[in-house]
Amino acid sequence: VIRATVGLRPFRPTGFVLKATKLDQKTLIHNYGHGGSGMSLSWGTASLAADLAMDHPERRVAVIGSGIVGLTTARTLQRRGFSVTIYAERIPPDVTSNWSLAAWTPTSGLVEFSKRTPEWNTQLVQAAEIAYRQLQFMAGPRYGISWIQNYAPTDFAQAASGENALLPKHLMPEQTLLGPGEHPFPTPYCVERPGLRIEPNIYLPAMIDDVLRFGGQIVIRKFESPKDLLALSENLIVNCTGLGAKALFGDDEITPVRGLLVLLPPQSEVTYATSGGVNIPQSQRNLFVHSMPRTDGIVLGGTTERGLWTTEVNE
């Protein structure tokens, strides 16, 4: 083990918040609460947030937060002709986005199925359509985005027949069922599918570079309450604070979902990812379930502990 990190995903049972409101005389657009799907959906929700911003007469905007949702929102607004300043207490690599396994997982830890609405479902599909296309356009060494084969060992042949309950089929790569003798895992079957891998330690610095190269600014600043936002010179504000929205805007629904990552030294011969526990007792299925090879190491992760705020590593 070369390092271990803990990240707190910003989970809301009813899903992410994407709407425009008023804060005194300022326009405030919320774009937060993506659970474990921020890396996947951020370009999509950024585009929908920018649609809302286009209704505002001014073209100067403050983006609050510098995780991947804040960075993609800033870049999307720049593409729409806005002058952008990012205000954040911390910037990469000291943000939760840096501590994610990061792949195309657009519905991971995103919502409780029973609490979603038809309107929210429509937003999700729109966001996923945009984000999936954009991430494919960015594949290559500059952004650390690439295609990789994923293998999910399983005892059951029907595991390959399941479809995503929230998204249409074309937004998830097609799966192939491998039978006995067609794979090296200690299970009868294995589901093979291609997927997008995102390397945060490459992706986030490249995104910051893009924001700055296109005239953006980054100001290190902490906001204690909405009143602090009123002191900003910008009259258009986009809130991308993630978990920070709980304290800053009093969103009692948002809660942390703790995830632990353990990294092993990188191994160039490991060119595939795995998901799903193998021979793990049902009572421990919330423990290690994924592995992802990256240039900064082989990442082991997938833990989910809801409601825990501590970022100390649980050995």
Secondary structure, DSSP 8 states (H G I E B T S, - for coil): --EEEEEEEEE-TT--EEEEEEETTEEEEEEE--GGGHHHHHHHHHHHHHHHHTTSS--EEEEE--SHHHHHHHHHHHHTT-EEEEEES--TTSSGGGGS--BS-TTTT---GGG--HHHHHHHHHHHHHHHHHHHHT-BTTTTEEEEEEEEEES-GGGGG---SSS-GGGS---EEE-TTSS-SSSSEEEEEEEEEE-HHHHHHHHHHHHHHTT-EEEE----SHHHHTTSS-SEEEE--GGGHHHHH--TT-EEEEEEEEEE---TT--EEEES-SS--GGGTTS--EEEEETTEEEEE---EET----S---
